Amino acid sequence: MQGKKKAKRTWASAKRIKIRTVGDCLYCTKEITNDMSFIIFATKQPAHHSCYKTQTEKEQNAKRR
């Protein structure tokens, strides 16, 4: 009795992460890659999440004064 041969799972080995350039940060002008945390505005300009967070905190503090 010969059983069926198990199919090779090619999808399991295809989990390699490809690092790509997203663009330059709106605030610090450094390069952003897809493995970093970032946001993209409606104007299609990317920014680091940390840069965006510090900038909005500065703006909110300026409004309070």
Summary of the structure (lengths in Angstrom):
residues: 65
radius of gyration: 21.8
end to end distance: 83.4
largest distance: 83.4
contacts: 113
relative contact order: 0.15
helix: 29%
strand: 20%
